[in-house]
């Protein structure tokens, strides 16, 4: 995903990119163990939570991981076939 919005809200380029993607995807929450992100509590209406606050966290992680793997596979395939 290439977000259309660019922000500089927290320390670290990767953290800003995560928030940019979250804004672009219009998510309600981001689950993170990153102290920099969790320290701000929320951003533009997006709740930032730690894994222990979400009882379904292991299931959510598994589904998210599978989604990322499949998306990366198809992205790589599209590059190879182009």
Secondary structure, DSSP 8 states (H G I E B T S, - for coil): ---S-----SSSHHHHHHHHHHHHHT-SEEE---HHHHTT-EETTEEEE-GGG-TTHHHHHHHHHHHHHHHHHHHHHHHHH-
